[in-house]
Amino acid sequence: MSPVELGLRRAFLALVVASALGACLELALSGHTETRVQLVPFGLAALGTLCAVGVWFSPSKNMLRGLQGAMTVVALGGLFGIWEHLEHNYAFEAEIRPAASTIELVTQAIFGASPALAPGMFLVMAAMGFAAAWRHPAGVD
């Protein structure tokens, strides 16, 4: 592996870890700990961090497959978070505006109190993890 390729792969892994730690900090500061479902992103961040650090220090075929599996879970968790935020915003809007049309409620849900796209950062984190493992010389197919 060339020094440039190694540097790029490590940069992607470092960005996975930085994103995970930043997400945890922001979630903790915003009080995203009231229910069990709100703890899911902390678990996703921990999973991403552990696998990225593992690949950093031991880029074996098994570790890379583990990273790919973990990043799949992280991406699915991000999609779940987007759905949860939209669902809660929609329910809130429907409760306070019972006469509103479905289009109005959906529009308000997108721009509601729970930032609908904030969990999308887990999709970006997953993309960086996949990029670090893509065509890695350790032999991931």
LINFENUR-V343699 format. One record per backbone hydrogen bond with DSSP energy under -1.0 kcal/mol. NH is the residue of the N-H (numbers start at 0). CO is the residue of the C=O. E is the energy in kcal/mol with one decimal. If there is no record, write none. Layout:
{{NH/CO/E} {NH/CO/E}}
This chain:
{{5/1/-2.7} {6/2/-2.3} {7/3/-2.4} {8/4/-2.7} {9/5/-2.5} {10/6/-2.2} {11/7/-2.4} {12/8/-2.2} {13/9/-2.8} {14/10/-2.3} {15/11/-1.9} {16/12/-2.1} {17/13/-2.9} {18/14/-2.6} {19/15/-2.3} {20/16/-2.7} {21/17/-2.5} {22/18/-2.6} {23/19/-2.3} {24/20/-2.3} {25/21/-2.6} {26/22/-2.8} {27/23/-2.6} {28/24/-2.6} {29/25/-1.8} {30/27/-1.2} {31/26/-2.8} {32/30/-1.9} {38/35/-1.6} {39/36/-1.2} {42/38/-1.5} {43/39/-2.4} {44/40/-2.5} {45/41/-2.2} {46/42/-2.6} {47/43/-2.6} {48/44/-2.4} {49/45/-2.7} {50/46/-2.2} {51/47/-2.3} {52/48/-2.6} {53/49/-2.2} {54/50/-2.3} {55/51/-2.1} {56/52/-2.1} {57/53/-2.2} {59/57/-2.7} {63/59/-2.5} {64/60/-2.3} {65/61/-2.3} {66/62/-2.4} {67/63/-2.4} {68/64/-2.6} {69/65/-2.8} {70/66/-2.7} {71/67/-1.6} {72/68/-2.0} {73/69/-2.7} {74/70/-2.4} {75/71/-2.5} {76/72/-2.5} {77/73/-2.1} {78/74/-2.2} {79/75/-2.4} {80/76/-2.4} {81/77/-2.2} {82/78/-2.3} {83/79/-2.8} {84/80/-2.6} {85/81/-2.5} {86/82/-3.0} {87/83/-2.6} {88/84/-2.4} {89/85/-2.7} {90/86/-2.5} {91/87/-2.3} {92/88/-2.5} {93/89/-2.7} {94/90/-1.8} {95/91/-2.1} {96/92/-1.9} {99/96/-1.8} {104/100/-2.4} {105/101/-2.7} {106/102/-2.5} {107/103/-2.5} {108/104/-2.2} {109/105/-2.0} {110/106/-1.4} {111/108/-1.0} {117/114/-1.1} {119/116/-1.6} {120/117/-1.9} {121/118/-1.9} {123/119/-1.7} {124/120/-2.3} {125/121/-2.1} {126/122/-2.1} {127/123/-2.1} {128/124/-2.1} {129/125/-2.7} {130/126/-2.3} {131/127/-2.0} {132/128/-1.3} {133/129/-1.4} {135/132/-1.7} {138/135/-1.9}}
